[in-house]
Amino acid sequence: MTEPEHVDANALAGPLSEILSVDLTAAERRCSVCGACGVFAELHVTVDGPGLVASCPVCRTLVLRLVRTPDSVWVDLGGTGVVRVRLQT
């Protein structure tokens, strides 16, 4: 089976900025399945479907799904594990 083409999670910056007041691409993350840590921008994002699908670059666990409709943005963060956003002080 051929792996789908992917880009890094910087592709999520624009769509997520519509609903969040912080840029998640620099946030630290930990996979809920394998425990891999890194920044959100390192996730593998598949962009050739009806929405954006992000997966862990280590174990390929589905981390996030984002679909935009004419009047809504649907976000599924079911496999995200932990995301840490550092506050500017």
C-alpha positions as CSV (number, residue, x, y, z in Angstrom):
1,M,0.0,0.0,0.0
2,T,1.4,3.4,-1.0
3,E,1.7,6.0,1.8
4,P,-0.3,9.3,1.1
5,E,1.8,12.4,0.4
6,H,2.1,14.7,3.4
7,V,3.3,18.1,4.4
8,D,4.3,19.4,7.8
9,A,1.7,20.9,10.2
10,N,2.5,24.4,9.2
11,A,-0.3,23.8,6.7
12,L,-2.7,23.9,9.7
13,A,-1.6,27.4,10.8
14,G,-4.1,29.3,8.7
15,P,-7.1,27.1,9.2
16,L,-6.5,26.8,13.0
17,S,-6.0,30.6,13.3
18,E,-9.7,31.0,12.4
19,I,-10.7,29.3,15.6
20,L,-7.8,29.7,18.0
21,S,-6.0,32.8,19.3
22,V,-2.6,31.2,19.4
23,D,-0.3,29.7,16.8
24,L,-0.2,25.9,17.6
25,T,2.6,25.2,15.1
26,A,5.2,26.1,17.8
27,A,3.4,24.4,20.6
28,E,5.0,21.3,22.2
29,R,3.1,18.1,21.8
30,R,3.3,14.5,23.1
31,C,1.7,11.6,21.2
32,S,-1.0,9.8,23.2
33,V,0.1,6.4,21.7
34,C,3.9,6.3,21.4
35,G,4.8,9.2,23.7
36,A,6.9,11.0,21.0
37,C,7.5,14.6,21.8
38,G,8.1,17.5,19.5
39,V,6.5,20.6,18.1
40,F,3.1,20.6,16.5
41,A,4.6,21.7,13.1
42,E,6.4,18.3,12.9
43,L,3.2,16.4,12.5
44,H,2.6,14.9,9.1
45,V,-0.5,16.5,7.4
46,T,-2.3,14.9,4.5
47,V,-4.0,17.6,2.4
48,D,-5.5,15.6,-0.5
49,G,-8.8,14.8,1.1
50,P,-11.9,16.8,2.0
51,G,-10.1,18.2,5.0
52,L,-6.7,18.2,6.7
53,V,-5.5,15.1,8.6
54,A,-2.5,15.2,10.9
55,S,-0.6,12.2,12.2
56,C,2.3,11.5,14.5
57,P,5.6,11.4,12.5
58,V,6.8,8.5,14.6
59,C,3.9,6.0,14.9
60,R,1.5,7.6,12.4
61,T,-1.4,7.7,14.9
62,L,-4.2,10.0,13.8
63,V,-3.8,13.2,15.8
64,L,-6.1,15.8,14.3
65,R,-8.7,16.2,11.6
66,L,-9.9,19.6,10.4
67,V,-12.7,20.1,7.9
68,R,-14.1,23.5,6.8
69,T,-17.6,23.8,5.6
70,P,-19.3,27.0,4.3
71,D,-20.4,28.0,7.8
72,S,-18.2,26.0,10.3
73,V,-14.8,24.5,11.1
74,W,-14.9,21.0,12.5
75,V,-11.8,19.9,14.5
76,D,-11.3,16.5,16.0
77,L,-8.3,16.4,18.4
78,G,-9.0,12.8,19.5
79,G,-5.4,11.5,19.3
80,T,-3.6,14.7,20.1
81,G,-2.4,13.6,23.5
82,V,-1.0,16.7,25.1
83,V,-0.4,20.1,23.6
84,R,1.6,22.7,25.6
85,V,1.3,26.4,24.6
86,R,3.9,28.6,26.2
87,L,2.6,31.9,27.5
88,Q,4.5,35.1,26.8
89,T,5.3,36.8,30.0
